[in-house]
Amino acid sequence: MPFKTFGLSDPLVQGILATGYTAPTEIQSQAIPAAIAGSDLIACAQTGTGKTAAFVLPILDRLSHERGGGKRVVRALILTPTRELAVQIERSIVGYGRFTDLKALAVYGGVNIGSQIQSLRRGVDIVVATPGRLIDHMQRNTIKLSALEVLVLDEADRMLDMGFINDVRRIVGGLPRKRQTMLFSATISPEIKSLASDMLKSPKVIQIGRPRNPIDTITQHIYSVEKPLKMDLLLHMIEEWRMFSVLVFSRTKHGADKISRKLKRAGVVAISIHSGRTQNQRQRALDGFRAGKYQVMVATDIAARGIDVEGISHVINYDVPTHAEDYVHRIGRTGRAEATGDAITFVSSEEQKYLTQVSKFIGRKLKAQKCKGFSYVKSPPPEPKTPTPRSSKPSKKPKPSQRKELPRSKSASGAKKPYHRRRKRSRN
């Protein structure tokens, strides 16, 4: 089914085709017609199924038809949990809407708020925002939302996990009641249902795939390996399996930096990304990874939702996530948009309990195995360099003192008096 059959405007269809997409995914096929019809919507689909286009395209179609000649006002608001995801969505809007006259702005923390204020004053049609920074603008009265027509809560489950529930309720409380609201999530928990009941009116519910289950295009591999051997196994796989675009996940920021340093020392071009980096550093890392500058990117869970890079061949869980939901979101970074991908998880004996939690969560038995061709023996540390022996040449005799012996004065008895050097007076 081509996108044209949805009734999208010609400039929008041109923009879709220019990005390289020709046919919609399942979530897009079901969500776009409902959204164009103006219905409130709850859409649940696994990570990597194309949810972003499922709400961006209806928004662009609606606003492009209604665009007048007056000053631009914010008519659509997309709330998202992370800075990276806000930037990704803004890029999607710009890409799909390249042949329309609509303007979008990503609003997030970690950068100077002044440039965002200037852009808002000039006028934008769509704002993609993280909750904290949006509240900053609302408190400063630098954003006007009285003309809002469409609200999207993207990655709603992650926003709840990150503690944004009160911020979201506060933001929604300041929006016009007459609006279209769409909620997109990878999972639908009781908390999500409670949130939806307060904010949506008679929503249409769309469920793609089995809840909590990774998409079928991802092949999952579990390898048992103790912590001291994890780096050796990672290097073995990268070299022997000729991995070219690898995303490695670590539980902590310190762990991500440590993995990245060890990969670099082994000759692998790697970069790390986590909340400890500035926004510019994180964006440069993502852009470099997307452009193929880095073979491996090491990330933490906080950054997982914002990594939308085509062509990731492998996702490797260096650590098993402590929260089972994060497993689904991690491995969903590969196999995106119906492409295939491999997800690999390293499991130590002390991490077996977390693997059991993941198995229960996704409803599938995950059994660890040994990696064929890998020696489960710790590589010996590099031998210390043997100190260079000193030269066996005979040492030279010290040269006699070059100072001439001063003559000694004689006493009245004729004996020589000991010579005393006169001290120089210090000049004040």
C-alpha positions in Angstrom: 0.0 0.0 0.0 1.6 3.3 -1.0 1.5 6.4 1.2 -0.6 8.2 -1.4 -3.6 6.0 -0.5 -3.8 7.7 2.9 -4.9 10.9 1.3 -1.7 12.7 2.2 -0.9 16.0 0.4 1.3 15.8 -2.7 4.1 17.8 -1.2 4.1 15.5 1.8 4.2 12.4 -0.3 7.1 13.9 -2.2 9.0 14.4 1.0 8.3 10.8 2.1 9.6 9.4 -1.2 12.7 11.7 -1.0 13.7 10.1 2.3 13.7 6.7 0.7 10.5 5.2 2.0 8.0 3.7 -0.4 5.6 1.6 1.7 4.3 2.1 5.2 4.9 -0.3 8.1 2.1 -2.0 9.9 1.8 0.6 12.7 1.8 3.4 10.1 -0.9 1.7 8.0 -3.2 1.5 11.0 -2.3 4.7 12.9 -2.1 7.3 10.1 -5.7 6.9 8.8 -7.1 7.1 12.4 -4.9 10.2 13.1 -5.9 11.9 9.9 -9.6 11.3 10.9 -8.9 13.3 14.1 -9.3 10.4 16.6 -7.5 10.3 19.9 -5.1 7.4 19.7 -3.2 4.9 21.9 -0.7 3.0 19.8 1.5 0.3 21.2 4.2 -1.3 19.0 7.7 -2.6 19.5 10.7 -0.4 19.2 11.9 0.0 15.6 8.5 -0.4 13.9 8.2 3.2 12.6 6.1 4.9 15.3 7.7 8.3 14.6 6.3 8.6 11.1 2.9 7.3 12.4 2.3 10.6 14.2 4.6 13.0 12.3 2.9 12.4 8.9 -0.7 13.1 10.1 0.5 16.2 11.9 2.3 17.6 8.8 -0.7 16.8 6.7 -3.1 18.5 9.0 -1.1 21.7 9.6 -0.1 22.1 5.9 -3.7 22.2 4.9 -4.5 24.8 7.5 -1.4 27.0 7.1 -2.5 30.7 6.8 -0.5 33.8 6.0 -0.3 35.2 9.6 2.4 34.8 12.3 3.3 31.2 13.1 1.9 29.8 16.4 2.6 26.5 18.0 -0.2 24.2 16.8 1.4 20.8 17.6 3.4 19.7 20.6 5.3 16.4 20.8 6.6 15.4 24.3 9.5 13.0 24.4 11.8 11.8 27.3 15.3 12.5 26.0 17.2 15.2 24.2 18.4 12.7 21.5 14.9 11.6 20.7 13.7 15.2 20.4 16.5 15.9 17.9 15.7 12.7 15.9 12.0 13.6 15.7 12.8 17.2 14.6 14.9 15.8 11.8 12.1 13.5 10.8 9.7 16.5 10.6 12.2 18.4 8.5 12.8 15.5 6.2 9.2 14.5 5.6 8.1 18.1 5.4 10.8 19.4 3.2 8.3 20.4 0.5 5.9 22.1 2.9 6.1 25.5 4.6 6.0 24.3 8.1 8.7 25.0 10.7 9.7 22.8 13.7 11.8 23.4 16.8 13.4 20.9 19.2 13.3 22.3 22.8 15.5 20.5 25.4 17.9 21.1 28.3 21.6 21.0 28.3 22.0 23.9 25.8 21.6 27.7 26.0 17.9 28.6 26.3 18.4 31.9 24.6 18.5 30.6 21.1 15.3 28.6 21.7 13.6 31.8 22.9 14.6 33.6 19.8 13.3 30.8 17.5 10.0 30.8 19.4 9.6 34.5 19.1 10.1 34.2 15.3 7.4 31.6 15.2 7.2 27.9 14.8 4.4 25.4 13.9 5.6 22.3 15.7 7.5 22.0 19.0 9.3 18.8 20.0 10.2 19.1 23.7 11.5 17.3 26.8 9.2 18.0 29.8 11.7 19.8 32.0 12.8 22.4 29.4 9.2 23.0 28.2 8.2 23.8 31.8 11.1 26.3 31.9 9.6 28.1 28.9 6.1 28.0 30.3 7.3 29.5 33.5 9.2 32.2 31.6 6.1 32.8 29.4 8.4 32.4 26.3 6.1 29.8 24.7 2.4 30.2 23.9 0.3 27.0 23.6 -3.2 28.5 23.5 -3.6 27.7 19.8 -2.5 24.1 20.2 -4.4 21.5 18.1 -2.4 18.3 18.5 -0.5 16.7 21.4 1.7 13.6 21.1 3.1 11.7 24.0 6.0 9.7 22.5 7.7 6.9 24.4 5.2 7.4 27.2 6.4 4.3 29.1 9.9 5.7 29.2 8.7 9.1 30.4 7.0 7.4 33.3 10.1 5.3 34.0 12.2 8.5 34.2 9.8 10.1 36.7 8.2 12.7 34.3 4.6 11.8 35.1 4.0 14.9 37.3 5.7 17.1 34.7 3.5 15.7 32.0 0.4 16.2 34.0 1.4 19.8 34.7 2.1 20.5 31.0 -1.2 18.9 29.9 -3.1 21.0 32.5 -2.0 24.1 30.7 -3.1 23.1 27.2 -6.4 23.7 25.5 -9.0 21.0 26.3 -10.2 20.9 22.7 -7.3 19.1 21.0 -6.3 15.8 19.4 -4.1 13.6 21.7 -2.0 10.7 20.6 -0.1 8.4 22.9 2.7 6.1 21.6 4.5 3.5 23.7 6.4 0.3 23.4 4.5 -1.1 26.3 1.1 -0.4 27.9 1.3 -0.7 31.7 -1.5 0.1 34.2 0.2 3.5 34.8 0.0 4.2 31.0 -3.7 3.3 31.0 -4.3 5.6 34.0 -2.5 8.5 32.2 -4.4 7.9 29.0 -7.8 7.9 30.8 -7.1 11.4 32.1 -5.9 12.9 28.9 -7.6 11.1 26.0 -11.2 11.1 24.9 -12.6 7.8 23.6 -9.2 6.8 22.0 -8.8 4.2 19.3 -6.4 1.6 20.6 -3.9 0.0 18.1 -1.7 -2.9 19.2 1.0 -4.2 16.8 2.8 -7.4 17.7 2.7 -9.1 21.0 3.2 -6.7 24.0 6.7 -6.7 25.6 8.1 -8.8 22.8 11.0 -7.7 20.5 10.2 -7.5 16.8 10.6 -10.7 14.8 13.4 -9.3 12.6 15.9 -9.3 15.5 17.8 -12.5 16.2 18.7 -12.8 19.9 21.9 -14.5 21.1 22.8 -15.1 24.8 26.4 -15.9 25.7 27.7 -16.9 29.1 30.9 -15.2 30.1 32.3 -14.0 33.3 33.0 -10.3 33.8 36.9 -10.5 33.5 36.5 -12.1 30.0 33.8 -9.8 28.6 36.2 -7.4 26.9 38.1 -10.3 25.4 34.8 -11.7 24.0 33.7 -8.4 22.7 37.0 -7.9 20.8 36.9 -11.5 19.5 33.4 -10.9 18.0 34.2 -7.5 16.5 37.3 -9.0 14.8 36.2 -12.5 13.9 32.6 -11.6 12.9 33.7 -8.5 11.1 31.1 -6.2 12.8 31.0 -2.8 11.2 28.3 -0.8 13.0 28.0 -1.9 16.6 26.0 -0.4 19.5 27.2 -1.6 22.9 25.2 -1.0 26.0 26.5 -0.5 29.5 24.6 -0.1 32.7 26.7 2.9 34.0 28.4 6.0 32.6 31.7 4.9 34.1 31.3 1.5 32.5 30.6 3.0 29.1 33.7 5.2 29.2 35.8 2.3 30.4 34.6 0.0 27.6 35.3 2.7 25.0 38.8 3.3 26.3 39.7 -0.4 26.2 38.3 -0.7 22.6 40.4 2.3 21.5 43.5 0.8 23.1 42.8 -2.4 21.1 42.6 -0.4 17.8 38.8 -0.2 17.5 37.4 3.3 16.6 34.9 3.8 19.4 33.0 6.6 21.1 30.8 6.7 24.3 27.5 8.5 24.8 25.6 9.1 28.1 24.0 11.7 30.3 27.4 12.9 31.5 28.2 14.3 28.1 27.1 17.7 27.0 24.4 17.9 24.4 26.9 18.9 21.7 29.2 16.0 22.6 26.3 13.6 22.4 25.1 14.9 19.1 28.6 14.8 17.6 28.9 11.2 18.7 25.6 10.3 17.2 26.3 12.1 14.0 29.8 10.5 13.7 28.3 7.0 14.4 25.6 7.6 11.8 28.2 8.7 9.2 30.3 5.6 9.8 33.1 7.6 11.5 33.0 5.2 14.5 32.8 1.4 14.3 31.4 1.1 17.8 29.3 3.4 20.0 29.0 2.6 23.7 25.8 3.9 25.3 23.8 3.8 28.6 20.1 3.1 28.9 19.3 6.8 29.3 20.4 7.3 25.7 18.8 4.2 24.2 15.5 5.8 23.2 17.3 8.6 21.3 19.4 6.4 19.1 17.7 6.1 15.7 20.5 5.1 13.3 19.9 3.0 10.2 22.1 0.1 9.5 23.1 -0.9 13.0 24.3 -4.5 12.4 24.6 -5.6 16.0 23.5 -4.5 19.5 25.5 -5.9 22.3 24.4 -5.9 25.9 27.8 -5.8 27.7 25.8 -5.9 30.9 22.4 -7.5 31.4 19.9 -4.6 32.2 18.5 -4.7 35.7 15.1 -3.6 34.3 13.6 -6.0 31.9 11.9 -3.3 29.9 15.3 -1.8 29.0 16.2 -5.1 27.3 13.5 -4.6 24.7 14.4 -1.0 24.1 18.1 -1.7 23.8 17.8 -4.4 21.2 15.2 -2.4 19.3 18.0 -0.2 18.1 18.7 -2.8 15.4 16.3 -4.5 13.0 14.5 -1.1 12.6 11.9 -0.4 9.9 11.5 -4.2 9.1 15.3 -4.6 8.5 17.1 -7.5 10.2 19.5 -7.3 13.0 21.4 -9.3 15.7 21.1 -8.7 19.4 23.8 -10.2 21.6 23.8 -10.3 25.4 26.8 -11.2 27.7 25.7 -12.9 30.9 27.9 -13.6 33.9 26.9 -16.0 36.7 25.9 -13.1 38.9 23.6 -11.7 36.2 21.5 -14.8 35.7 18.8 -13.4 37.9 18.4 -10.4 35.5 18.3 -12.7 32.5 15.5 -14.7 34.2 13.5 -11.4 34.7 14.0 -10.6 31.0 12.7 -14.1 29.9 9.6 -13.7 32.0 9.0 -10.2 30.7 9.1 -11.1 27.0 7.5 -14.5 27.5 10.4 -16.4 25.9 13.0 -18.7 27.4 16.5 -17.2 26.9 19.2 -19.8 27.3 22.9 -18.9 27.5 25.4 -20.7 25.4 29.2 -20.7 24.9 30.6 -18.8 22.0 32.2 -21.1 19.5 35.8 -20.3 18.7 36.4 -18.2 21.8 39.0 -19.3 24.3 37.5 -18.9 27.8 40.9 -18.3 29.3 41.9 -14.8 30.3 44.5 -13.3 28.0 47.8 -12.8 29.8 48.8 -9.2 30.4 51.5 -7.8 28.1 54.9 -8.8 29.3 56.9 -5.9 31.0 59.6 -4.5 28.9 63.1 -5.8 29.9 65.2 -2.9 31.1 68.1 -2.1 28.8 71.4 -3.2 30.4 73.8 -0.5 31.2 76.9 -0.1 29.1 79.9 -2.4 30.1 82.4 0.2 29.1 84.9 1.2 31.8 83.9 4.4 33.5 86.0 7.4 32.9 88.2 8.7 35.7 86.8 11.9 37.1 88.6 14.9 36.0 90.7 16.6 38.5 89.3 19.8 40.0 89.9 22.7 37.7 90.1 25.1 40.6 93.7 26.3 41.4 94.9 25.9 44.9 95.3 29.3 46.5 98.6 30.1 48.3 98.5 30.1 52.1 100.0 33.0 54.0 102.7 32.4 56.6 102.3 33.3 60.3 104.9 35.0 62.4 106.4 31.7 63.4 106.7 30.8 59.7 103.8 28.2 59.8 101.3 28.4 57.1 98.0 29.8 58.2 94.9 28.0 56.9 93.2 30.0 54.1 89.7 31.4 54.8 87.7 32.7 51.9 86.3 36.1 52.6 82.6 36.4 52.5 81.1 38.9 50.2 79.0 41.5 51.8 75.4 41.3 50.8 74.1 44.4 49.2 70.8 45.5 50.5 
